[in-house]
Amino acid sequence: MSNSIIPVQKRLQEQFGFQVNEVCSPVLKKIIYERSLQTRYHSVEDYCQNILITASSPEWYIIIDQLTIKETHFFRNHDQFVFMKERIIPEYERTRWRWPSQSFSAGKPVLRILSAGCATGEEPYSVAMVLMDHLSGYSSWTIILDAFDISTTAIHHARLGRYEATDRMRQSVIRYQPEYLKRFFDDEDPYYTVKDEVRKQVCFRTGNIMNYLKISPTTLPKYDLVFCRNVLIYYAIEDQRNAVHWLSQSLNDGGYLFLGESEGLFPHPHDLEIITSHRGLIYRKKPIDN
């Protein structure tokens, strides 16, 4: 079995940027063994040969879905959302009409945000709630909030916006702003469902940074805020370097990049400056001097 999964490990890295380290390797072996039984292949070897033949096989996404850790909650890395509320939003309110990089739609300034590796949606919904609550004249802006994740199961869950009403879920929202539970959620015991006014702010899709590396940066939109937290840790060093370059290119001048607590751009070359490293890293792309 060990020899059979080596080509699978290689394909996971080459096609999806997913590095199977020493911790993940036993998990991958177990997943492949169980999938070979569930799909009724004669052996693990037959299963591996079949999925290697078909690059677009849904089995790849099932494997990745089971390998990835979907540990997330609303307003995770609380201090980053406080920073967004207290520093970034006021800055955009002051400069929205003067930024050379700022785009406009129907006379409205556009604020474009990306949540890369959004898991089951808590992160982009948290961003939407903060903007709806704190961005002055919210309706006078065009807000574009894109979110993607490699897991089709996670994206399905995110679009539903329905979460088990656990103590942890309640406390993650209450810790940031107690009134949000009533304002932005419908209490449908034993679930909380994100209200339609919030859900319609976010455009979810299945995707992966590695897919975008194959596309010319000039054809992709530029973002003012990019959240890419706890994603780079899954990538091999070279893929991390390529992803960091893409993240930098995806930002407008003066835009902000949010990373997880255990991540950082060093030693990868980039043109971003670190703003804060307290409870999660925040970088900024140098703005154009006015």
C-alpha positions in Angstrom: 0.0 0.0 0.0 2.8 2.4 0.8 4.2 2.3 -2.7 0.7 2.7 -4.2 0.0 6.1 -2.4 3.3 7.7 -3.4 2.0 8.8 -6.9 -1.2 10.0 -5.1 0.8 12.1 -2.7 2.7 13.6 -5.7 -0.5 14.4 -7.6 -2.0 16.0 -4.5 1.0 18.4 -4.4 1.3 19.0 -8.1 -2.3 19.6 -8.9 -3.6 21.0 -5.6 -0.5 22.2 -3.8 -1.4 20.0 -0.9 1.7 18.6 0.9 1.2 15.3 2.7 3.6 15.6 5.7 4.5 12.9 8.3 1.3 13.7 10.2 -1.0 13.5 7.2 0.6 10.4 5.6 -1.0 7.8 8.0 -4.4 9.7 7.6 -4.1 9.5 3.8 -3.4 5.8 3.9 -6.5 5.3 6.0 -8.7 7.4 3.8 -7.5 5.6 0.6 -8.1 2.2 2.2 -11.6 3.2 3.3 -12.4 4.7 -0.1 -11.2 1.6 -1.9 -13.7 -0.4 0.1 -16.6 2.1 -0.2 -16.1 2.3 -4.0 -15.8 -1.4 -4.2 -12.4 -1.6 -5.9 -10.6 -4.9 -5.7 -7.6 -3.4 -3.9 -6.0 -0.2 -2.8 -3.7 -0.4 -5.8 -6.7 -0.6 -8.2 -8.3 2.4 -6.5 -5.1 4.5 -6.8 -4.5 3.6 -10.4 -8.1 4.6 -11.3 -8.0 8.1 -9.7 -4.5 8.8 -11.2 -5.9 8.2 -14.7 -8.7 10.7 -14.2 -7.4 14.1 -12.9 -10.9 15.4 -12.5 -12.2 12.5 -10.5 -14.4 13.6 -7.6 -12.4 11.2 -5.5 -9.6 13.8 -5.3 -12.0 16.2 -3.6 -13.3 13.6 -1.3 -9.7 12.8 -0.2 -8.8 16.5 0.3 -12.1 17.1 2.1 -11.2 14.4 4.6 -7.5 15.5 4.9 -8.2 19.1 5.6 -8.9 20.4 9.1 -12.1 22.6 9.1 -11.4 24.1 12.5 -13.0 27.5 12.4 -15.5 29.7 14.2 -17.1 33.1 13.9 -14.6 36.0 14.6 -11.7 33.6 14.9 -8.6 35.6 15.8 -10.8 38.2 17.5 -8.1 40.9 17.5 -7.9 40.9 13.7 -11.6 41.9 13.5 -11.1 44.6 16.1 -8.2 45.9 14.0 -10.4 45.9 11.0 -13.1 47.8 12.8 -10.9 50.3 14.6 -8.3 51.0 11.9 -9.1 49.7 8.4 -12.7 50.7 8.1 -12.1 54.4 9.3 -9.2 54.6 6.9 -11.3 53.5 4.0 -14.1 55.9 4.9 -11.6 58.8 4.9 -9.8 57.9 1.7 -12.4 56.2 -0.5 -12.7 59.1 -3.0 -9.0 59.7 -3.2 -7.4 56.3 -3.7 -5.9 56.0 -7.2 -6.5 52.2 -7.0 -10.1 52.6 -5.9 -12.6 51.4 -8.5 -16.2 52.6 -8.8 -19.5 51.1 -9.8 -22.5 53.2 -10.6 -20.8 56.1 -8.8 -20.2 54.1 -5.7 -16.7 53.2 -4.3 -16.0 49.5 -4.5 -14.6 47.6 -1.5 -13.5 44.1 -2.7 -12.7 41.4 -0.1 -11.5 37.8 -0.6 -11.7 35.0 1.9 -9.3 32.3 0.6 -9.8 28.9 2.3 -13.1 30.0 3.8 -14.1 26.5 5.1 -17.7 26.5 6.2 -18.2 30.2 5.8 -17.8 31.6 9.3 -14.9 33.9 8.2 -16.6 35.7 5.3 -19.8 36.0 7.2 -17.9 37.6 10.1 -16.4 40.1 7.7 -19.8 40.9 6.3 -21.3 41.5 9.7 -18.4 43.9 10.7 -18.8 45.9 7.5 -22.6 46.1 7.8 -22.3 47.3 11.4 -19.3 49.7 11.2 -18.9 50.9 7.7 -20.6 54.3 7.6 -23.1 54.7 4.8 -22.8 51.0 4.0 -25.5 51.2 1.3 -23.4 53.9 -0.5 -20.7 51.3 -1.2 -20.5 48.5 -3.6 -19.2 45.5 -1.5 -17.9 42.5 -3.3 -17.1 39.6 -0.9 -15.7 36.5 -2.7 -15.0 33.3 -0.8 -13.6 30.0 -1.9 -12.5 26.7 -0.5 -11.2 23.5 -2.0 -13.8 21.4 -0.1 -17.1 21.1 -2.0 -18.8 19.9 1.3 -17.6 23.0 3.1 -18.8 25.3 0.4 -22.3 23.6 0.5 -22.4 24.1 4.2 -21.3 27.8 3.8 -24.0 28.6 1.3 -26.6 27.2 3.7 -25.3 29.4 6.5 -26.7 27.0 9.1 -24.7 26.3 12.2 -25.3 24.1 15.3 -26.2 26.3 18.3 -23.4 25.0 20.5 -22.0 27.0 23.4 -18.8 27.6 21.5 -20.7 29.0 18.5 -22.7 31.4 20.7 -19.6 32.5 22.6 -17.6 33.2 19.5 -20.2 35.6 18.3 -21.0 37.1 21.8 -17.4 37.7 22.5 -17.1 40.1 19.6 -20.6 41.7 19.8 -23.4 40.2 21.9 -26.2 41.8 19.8 -25.1 40.0 16.6 -26.8 36.8 17.6 -30.2 38.5 17.3 -29.3 41.0 14.6 -27.6 38.7 12.1 -28.9 35.2 12.9 -32.3 33.4 13.0 -32.7 31.2 16.0 -33.9 27.9 14.6 -33.3 25.6 17.6 -31.0 23.6 17.5 -29.4 25.8 14.8 -28.6 29.4 14.1 -29.0 30.4 10.5 -27.3 33.5 9.1 -29.9 35.9 7.9 -30.5 36.4 4.2 -29.2 40.0 4.3 -25.8 38.7 5.4 -25.7 35.6 3.2 -26.4 37.5 0.0 -23.3 39.6 0.7 -21.0 36.6 0.1 -20.3 34.8 -3.2 -19.1 31.3 -2.4 -17.4 29.0 -4.9 -15.2 25.9 -4.9 -11.6 26.8 -5.6 -8.0 26.7 -4.7 -5.1 29.2 -4.8 -3.2 26.7 -6.9 -5.9 27.0 -9.6 -5.3 30.8 -9.8 -1.6 30.5 -10.2 -2.2 29.2 -13.7 -4.0 32.4 -14.6 -2.3 35.7 -15.5 -2.6 38.1 -12.6 -3.6 40.9 -15.0 -6.9 39.1 -15.7 -7.8 38.7 -12.0 -9.6 41.2 -9.8 -7.7 43.2 -7.2 -8.8 43.1 -3.6 -8.6 45.6 -0.8 -8.7 42.9 2.0 -7.6 39.3 1.6 -8.1 36.7 4.4 -5.9 33.7 3.8 -5.7 32.2 7.3 -4.3 28.7 8.0 -4.1 27.8 4.3 -0.3 28.2 3.6 0.5 25.6 6.2 -0.8 22.9 3.9 1.5 23.9 1.1 5.0 22.7 0.2 7.7 25.4 0.4 7.8 26.1 -3.4 4.0 26.3 -3.5 4.0 28.6 -0.5 6.4 30.9 -2.4 4.1 30.9 -5.4 1.0 31.5 -3.3 2.6 34.4 -1.5 3.5 36.0 -4.8 -0.1 35.5 -5.9 -1.5 37.0 -2.7 0.7 40.0 -3.1 -0.4 40.5 -6.7 -4.0 40.1 -5.8 -3.9 43.1 -3.4 -4.6 46.7 -4.4 -2.0 49.2 -3.3 -2.7 49.9 0.3 -4.6 46.6 0.7 -4.3 44.3 3.7 -3.5 40.6 4.0 -4.7 38.6 7.0 -2.8 35.4 7.9 -3.2 32.9 10.8 -1.3 32.9 14.0 1.1 30.1 12.9 1.8 31.5 9.5 4.2 34.2 8.1 5.6 35.3 4.8 9.2 35.0 5.8 11.4 33.7 4.2 9.4 34.1 1.0 10.1 37.3 -1.1 7.2 39.8 -1.1 6.4 43.5 -1.2 4.3 43.6 1.9 5.0 45.2 5.3 3.9 43.6 8.5 1.5 45.8 10.5 0.8 43.6 13.5 1.6 40.1 14.7 -0.7 40.0 17.7 -3.1 37.0 17.6 -2.6 36.6 13.9 -0.5 38.4 11.3 -1.6 41.4 9.2 0.4 42.7 6.3 -0.1 45.7 4.1 0.8 46.4 0.5 2.5 49.9 0.4 0.0 52.5 -0.9 0.7 54.8 -3.8 1.8 58.2 -2.5 -0.9 60.8 -3.3 
